[in-house]
Amino acid sequence: IGGFGFISMNKMLAHHDNTFKDFLYVMDLSYNIFIVLVFVFSFINYVYKGNKKALILFIACLCIVVSEFLWVFSLFTSYKTLFNIVIMIFKLTGFYCVYNYLMFKSGKLYLNEMSI
């Protein structure tokens, strides 16, 4: 998914003049590569370890990546308010899972009621 989105964004932005020299483009590209790499490594971590802590990290990365892709999609649609609400739900869920991932070591996990 990440590779396809990366290639599609490059094709869309390649039509503009001087895009590759723009500092904001380089920062955005670096951010997108970083987000996709974190997502891929969290998936590999989950497949390798297969425990609840790795699953929480994978779900967090999945929510954050989906919110980023929805943000890009919301730039090209007229339903910005609806997409902003959905994006905020995904980001809050993702960062809540990051919080639970960080609290997992200390025994303060709030997802104990869920049967994952």
N, C-alpha and C positions, 0 to 999 in steps of 0.2 A: 504494500500500500504506500509506504513511504517513498520508495523509489519511483513509483508512478507519479505521485504528487510532486516530487522533486523535479522530474523530467517535464511534467506539464507546466509547472510554474516557470521553469527556464524557457520553455517554448513561448509561453505567453509574454514573458518579459523581454525576450530577445528581439521583439519587433520594435521596441523603443530605441531611440538613439541615445548613446552614451550611458546606457543602463549599467553596463559592467564596470564603469568607472565611478559610479555613484557609491558613496560611503554607506548610505542606508540600504542599498541593495546587498552589499557585502555583509552587513550586519544581519539583515533578514535571512540571507542564505546561510550564514553561520548558525544562526538560531535554529533554523529549520533542520539543518544537518544534526545539530546537537540533540534536538528533541527526538528525531527519528532514531538516532543511535542509542539514546537512553531507553526508548521503547523497545528496540531490538534486544539490547542487553538485559532488560528486565524480563523479556520473554524467554531468552536463553537461560537466565537465572531460574525462572519458574520451571522450565522443562528439566533442568539439571537437578534442582533441589526437590521440587514437588511438594513443598510444605506450605502451611498457611501464610507464613510471613512473606514468602516469595510471591504467593498469589495476590496478597494485598498490594505489594509493590507493582505487580503487573497490572492490576485493575486501576491503580492510581495513574500509571503511565498511559494506559489505554484511554481513560477519561480525559486526560490533558491533551493527548494527541487528537482525539476526536473533536475536542473543543477548538483546537487550532485549525483543523480542516474545515469545521463549520464556520469559523470566523472568516476564512478565505472565501468560502462559498457565499457568506452573507454580504460580501462586497459587491456581488453581481446579482443580487436579488432585491426586490422591493419590500420584503417582509423582514426588515431589520430589527424591529422590536421583538418579534417572535424568536428570531435567531439569537438575539442577545440574551433572552431569557433562557433558552436551551443551552447556550454556551455557558452562561453563568452556573446553571445546574451541573453541567459536566465538570466545570472547573472546581466548584465547591465540593463535589463528590470526590474528585481526584485529590484535592488537597486534604480532605478529611481522611482519605485512605493513606496519604503520606503521613499524616499525624498518627494514625493508628499503627502504621509501619514503624515509626520512631518510638512509639510507646510499647511496642511488642516486647522489647527486651526487659523493660521495667515491670512487666506484669500488669500494666494498666490498660490492657486491650479492651476496647469498648465494643468489639464485634464478636464477643464470646457467645452471644445469644444466637448468632447466625450459624447455620450448619453448612460450612463451606467444605 
